[in-house]
């Protein structure tokens, strides 16, 4: 990789043409020269607004993790979709419980493995249910409105995933394709307008250790995986888990921007190194890669928040922030580690996510964004 001749922490940008689908597209490569993480300034560091959930808390804040979707409402409220419990809980802007909606079932207003949250054009709440091939729709107060059909590919997931409505009123939905996540535009009636490009192979492991729980856990943590997120500007951001190299693509699959950073290297604790050595001896045909990136989150203003792995622990609390132009802005710590399997949401003012609290209890955390 060509070195930038400018001072440290200054960007080098170069432009090139790449071809996707027969058309040339401009691509920008951003190289961040910072060699070490640096903290965000006090004026830019997010601050905690509230936290919901504890080991001895009320029933309405007892969440069943890790597959939980959290979204910020237009009035500052926060809605929490508990995938396993199959209920939707609404809290006000101060974190006070307002209402629980739904129950397990297949009837109107009931949930059968709900898999995400999107706010519709009229600020109604859309909940996809892949196994029922429908969207269940509620008003912002939680009153059930109707269902709309959802075309379900044969390969559906029990995970929660991000989705959103474009300004034009069409829904961007996700489904699991054979070679990785793919997207489609959907009318409010549920009609699919177009199927968009797949993001790429998720490189899921074919072989897993079965006999040793500790070994199997290390295998899961160190298998190279594709990490991705949807932005509300019609683009996706992705990275492979073993390298802080962010790629922004259009929903058609064109590469728009590549953001590279040098201040993060794989961090492997001595105990983890011993486990990796055992794995490499037992599974010689498997490529293991110590994890750097654990989750990606995109703000409406284009900032990208990247959860960084802690080499000695299952989940990390450090988050690297990149500005909309790709420059590295700095790092902050979340009060608890982000749960990568959950769906977070960044609005103009708030970053709300599912965290892993003491004793691995799922908690919902809202941070106020500044800067």
Helices and strands as residue ranges (DSSP letters): E 12-20, E 23-32, E 47-52, G 59-61, E 68-72, E 78-82, E 87-91, E 97-101, E 118-119, E 125-129, G 130-132, E 134-138, E 144-149, E 164-165, E 171-177, E 180-186, E 192-195, H 213-221, E 226-230, E 235-240, E 245-250, E 255-261, H 270-282, E 293-298, E 304-308, E 318-322, E 328-333, E 337-338, E 345-346, E 350-356, G 358-360, E 362-368
